[in-house]
Amino acid sequence: MNFLKPLLLVSSILFFCTTISSAQKVNPKDVTIVRDEWGVPHIYGKTDADAAYGMCYAHCEDNFKNIQSTIAAIQSRSSEIDGIEGAGFDIIAFLTNVDYYLPENFEQQYTPQFLKVLNASCQAYNDYAAANPDKIELKGLFPMTTRDIIKGYCLGQTIMTNVAFDLGRLIKGQMDAYNVNNVLTGSNGFAFNRSKSKDGVTTMVSNTHQPLEGTLSWYEVHVNSEEGWNFLGATFTIGVTPFIGTNEHLGWTHTVNYPDFSDIYKLEMHPTEKNKYKFDGTWSDLEERVVKLKVKIGPIKIPVKKKFYWSKYGTTIKNKTGYYSVRYVAGMNVKAAEQWYYMNKATNFEEFKAALDILGICNQNVIYGDQDDNIFYMCNGQFPYRDPKFDWQEILDGNTSENLWEGNKYHPRKELAQIENPKSGYLFNCNNTPFNATALDENIDPSTIDPTFGYMTRNSNRAIRFRELIDQYEKVSYEDIKRIKYDQQYSDTTFYTWAIENLDDIFSIDTNKYPDLQDAVDIINEWDRSTDIKNVNASLILVSIHFVLDEVIKRGGFSMTQTVDHEIFIKSIRKAKRHLKRNFGKLKVPLGLVQKHVRGKKELPVGGGPEIMAAMYTTPHDNGTFRSFMGDTYILFAQYDGDKVMVETVVPYGASNNKKHVHSDDQMTLYAGQKLKKMTLDKAEIMAKAVEQYHPGSRKGV
């Protein structure tokens, strides 16, 4: 029967080739993938399209399973691969209804140059799938189309804004007014110019906080074409360019921001007629929309069906208190992928700002630095023109066109919160308010910003800690910047996470009421707020916090949580005390024995905690330990010294997500030890040290 395999392979390739548009296809022989000692792919091509093809093909080699999970989510089929966990993505993808906003002729909105990149990327995903039919997880995922890729961008931006949050709380019937100041998680970004530098260089630091594995984790790659695209950074699954990183002239990172990107409307329903709502004095029909899933439970797939609706405002959910519509900017614009491409290609600050003017990316802070010593911060976003007479933070009346803002018409970039080259010499964002981004006397005045943007006004614990650290330095060296980024100390003045406002109540337990907690409370009060792996008091407090967060989830989630009941702290400390006694025999245990960085059989001690500068979130592992699952992910330091750029990076595990591969865990020791690896954009240096070179499709066993 062996003769069938080549026959099926040829048939698959022919089938997949027919799906590519009439646009000129990439010849894989024009693309070279160079793997360095860490397995990181450096892609070389004659054209930008060649480089994009090679990037996506290499990504498939290292991460095909997660790429398929993303494609399945776009098609609302993730539950067929990932079961109940995937069902949540499927419902979000269905509710966002990207197809409604994505015109049939969407490709005509792109420049010919970017369209070549988009087509080449799609070709790469399909070529890899055609050449590896045995690795396809779900029938019907391929061939994918350029429309699938753009839908993926729209879905990703929906998840990265507050839309998924709004949809989730409406389904649960949590009807508290939305408050952007309650939602704090994400990343750090810093930029320092030469006036702040002891070394006389400009430095940009990308320190993202994402899941360490899965579809929302980063993939490191370097693309280089003869058309001037030379960029080292990180991308997500089905990305067609890196999203963050540096070229030889400039670099940037993103942190998630939390302005008001979505609005909720309560519909006024007809008292007797089903599915009719009032709008501008007349009754309109709600459109019924039914999602049908096949949820994988063990070896079988269980059919699940759920009904939703669509109004003039958009996707609509019925819960016990009524019908609610959600309107959001994510998904209404198809230019995000193209904007990132032109950000990649920018060679100076003016070209970079011109790329930002595209306004295709619907959210994300931008922290930037370049070879000309420019540093820049912007709280980016697509902000529709909203009537200021309405309170957009509250649930709105869904019966009038007066609050139905028009999609795809946004305030220009010049009106957004931004700071360029402050005298202080530094800029930062730690998912905090844009009104705290540099020295106090140079920050943005909130009164100069349109209030309908809904910019948050709260600081994260990390932002407060950054301020404490930067105020210690008149100027910073490269090692100083590393110490700031890798800091594992909670602030002495505040103690809270993005989910719990009153976390510092854990320091005020009355042992007269709870004498059984005397030994635990003594340790908590002795704690110096460090989360270093050697700290023997940190284990009890961090395990307690883990159980506090766990309890909040059990009671309905974080959605609008600002404070938690005192009894949750008591319950969680008791549970943490039992846990440490049972598994380690004592309460004072070095954190590195409790908290581990794990892949396969490799386990390393790791420090950090929720809302630490070097953030770390953990989940239960083996023998009473906890393993890292979210926090510091792709880390990049870029130094610009005239026409030279020096780069160091690290990822949590390695270049490959195949856990049997040599490069699946070879960066773990660096990562857990707060070390970096040197990288370069110089082709001669890369080629001199290359471990492997090949054309896409010619590498054996991948």
Buried (B, 14 or more C-beta within 10 A) or exposed (E): EEEEEEEEBEEBBEEBBEBBEEBEBBEBEBBBBBBBEBBBBBBBBBBBBBBBBBBBBBBBBBBBBBBBBBBBBBBBBBBBBBBEBBBBBBBBBBBBBBEEBBEEEBBEBBEEBBBBBBBBBBBBBBBBBBBBBEEBBBEEBBBBBBBBBBBBBBBBBBBBBBBBBBBBBBBEEBBEEBBBBBBBBBBBBBBBBBBBBBBEBBBBBBBBBBBBBBBBBBBBBBBBBEBEBBBBBBBBBBBBBBBBBBBBBBBBBBBBBBBBBBBBBBBBBBEEEEBBBBBEEEEBBBEEBEBEBBBBEEEEBEEBEBEBBBBBBBBBBBBEEBBBBBBBBBBBBBBBBBBBBBBBBBBBBEBBBBBBEBBBBBBBBBBBBBBEBBBBBBBBBBBBEBEEEBEBBEBBBBBBEEBBBEBEEBBEBEEBBBBEBBEBBBBBBBBBBBBBBBBEEEBBEEEEBBBBBBBBEBBBBBBBBBBBBBEEBEBBBBEBBBBBBBBBBBBEEBBBBBBBBBBEBBEEBEEEEBEEBEBBBEBBEEBEBBBBBEBBBBBBBBBBBBBBBBBBEEEEBBBBBBEBEBEBBBBBBBBBBEBBBEBBEEBBBBBBBBBBBBBEEBBBBBBBBBBBBBBBBBEEBEEBBBBBBBBBBBBBBBBBBEEEBBBBBBBBBBBBBBBEBEBBBBBBEBBBBBEBBEBBBEBEEBBEEBEEEBBBBEBEEB
